[in-house]
Amino acid sequence: MNQIEIGRLLRAGTSGFVAGCRVSQVQAPYLGALVRAPLEDGSQIYGMVSDIHIDDDGVVRQLVTAETVSLSVIEDNRLNRNVPLEISVLSVGYAENGKIFHLLPPRPPLSLDLIYLCGPEEVCAFTSAGRFGYFRHILRAVDLPISELLASHLRQADRAQRACGNPGWADAAARELITLLRDDYTTLMTLLSAMSDALPENYQELFNG
């Protein structure tokens, strides 16, 4: 399995969790990325990065009010100090005994558990399991920017699926979302607009139709 650590768990519930890491690690996680939290029994909890939040502190407040800030001071602040950064993750499924379920996990991960970024093969395995059941967890998260989150995820998953030899995955995913949102015209139009920007040009006709 992919072993790119993005942080350790700060707090969690069955519907989602928050991981903390240093600002210097921010190149690893990104909006819509699929991540996993291994449990002691060998099962895996899968989640999608829904927000990346960088808190301020006393030193940063002083620096932003200075007339000039040298590059060396900025680099020192980012690399040598523990600038607080939180990654919010929406739970979208779990794996148990080698089988993937697009259901909420039976229990959340524990404090200080490591969180890993999923590689292309893991993304392919998770997004290909079942019939896009994990979409319902995203669509019900009304407090999140659903359209941007889904568009970002589909773009990244499409790239992984193409690498795995499944070029038609994004087309099927888009059609499933259109079906799920057929009674919510406003959300559907916003989502199609976001996806038309995020996905390759060959999907433009579908999303604009």
N, C-alpha and C positions, 0 to 999 in steps of 0.2 A: 504494500500500500504506500501511497504518497505520504511523506513525512515532513511536510513543510509546516512548522509550528507557527501559529499566528498569535498565540497568547494563552492565558490560563483563565479558568472560569472565576468570575466574581460573584455572580448570583444567577439563580435559575428557577424556572418553573417548567411544567410539562409543555406549555405552549411556546416557550422561548427561553433564551438565556443571554447573559452579557459576559463577554470576555474582556480582559484588560491586557494591554501590551504597551511597549515603549513606542514613541513616535518613530524611531528609526526602523520599526518593523512594519510601518504602514504600507510599504510597497507590496506586502503579501496579500492582505485581504482587500476586497473591493466590493462595491454594491452589487448584490445579486449573486455573489459567489457562493458555491456550495461548500460547506464545511462539515466536519464530523468531530464528534467527541466520543472516544472509546471508553467503554465502561469496564469495570474489573472482571465481569463475567464473559467478556469477549464480544458483547454486542456493541453496536455503534448507533449513536444518535446523529441524525443528519439535520442540518439547518441551513438557512439562507441568510446571508449578511443583509440586514435591512437598514442599518444605519452605522455610520462611523463618526464618533463624537470625540473631539479634542477639547478638554477642559483647560481653562486658564489657571494661572496661579499668580502669586505676588510678583515673582521675577518677570514673568511675561507681561503683566500689566505695566511694570516700570519700563520695559523695553519698547513696548508699542507707543509710548508717549515720548520717547526720546527723538530728537531731531534726526539723528543718523544712527544706524546700527550696523556695525561691521559684519562682514561675512563670517569671520572667525567666531564672533560672539553668537551668531545665529547657529552655526554648526556645533559649537560647544553646548548651546542650550538644547539642541535636538539630540545630540549623540551621547553626551556625558551626564545629562540630568534625566531623572525619571519623570519626564513630562507625561501627565496622565492622558491616556487614550482608551476609549471604550468602544467595543464592537458589539452592537446589538444583533442578535441572531433569532430568526423565526424558525421554530421547529417545523419540519416538513415530513419527517419519517424516521424510521429506524431499521436496523438490520439485526436479525437474531438467527443463530444457527445457519448463517449463510444466505438467508432469505430476506429480501427487502420488502418493507411494508410502508405504504404511504399513509400512515396513521400517526397520531401523536404518540410519543414514546411512553411506555408504562411508568417510567420515572425519569426525573431529570438527572443530568450529570452532577457531580459533587464539586464543592469549592476547590479551587486550584487544579482541577483536572485540565489536562492539556487539550487545546483545540487545534485541529489541523485543517489546512486547505486541501480540498479534494482535487486529485489529478484528473486528467481527461478520461482515463479508463473508469474511474469511480463515478465521474459525472455521467458517463454513458450508461453504466450499470444502473444507477439510481433513476435517471430520467427515462430509461427504457422499461423499467419495471411497471407492470400494470398498465393502466390507461390514464396517465396524467392525473392520478388521484391527488397528488400533492398540490395541484393548482387550487383546490378548495381552501387550503390553509392560507394561501396568499390572498385570495379573493375576499375572504372574510376579515382580513386585517384592515379595517376601514380607517384606522389611524395612521396607516403607512401610505407612501406614494406608490400605490399599487401599479399604475401604468409604467412608471419609470423602473420600478423594481422588476417587473415581469419582462420588460423590453431588454433590460441589461442581462437578466438571467438567460433569456432565449438566445441572445447574441452569443453569450459564452457557451451555452449548451450546444448550440448549433455548430460552433467551431469544434467542440469535442466530438460531437456525433459524426461530423464529416471526417474527422481523423480516424474514427472507428469504422468508417465505411457506411454510414447511414445518412446520406445527403437529404433524404425526404423527411427527416425528423421535425424540423422547424415548421414545415408546411402542415404536417399533421397536428403539431402543437397549436399552431395558429387557428386551425379549423376547430379544434376542441375548445379553445377559448371563445371563439365566436359563438359556438353552440351554448356554452355556459352563460354567456352574457347577452343572449338574444333578447331577454326581457329587460335589460338595463342599457338602454341606447346611449345614454350620456357616458357611462363608464366604458362601453365598448368603443365609441368613437375616440375617446381619449387614449385608450389602449392601442387602437389601430394606428393612430397618429404617432405614438411613441415607437411602436414596433417598425413603422415604415422608415423611421430614422435609424433604428438600431440594426435592422437586419439587411442582408445583402439585397442588391437591386432586383434580383429575380423574384423577390417576394413583394415588390411594390404593387404590382397589379392586383394581387390577392387582397392586400390591406387597404387599397384605395377603392376596391370594388364594393 
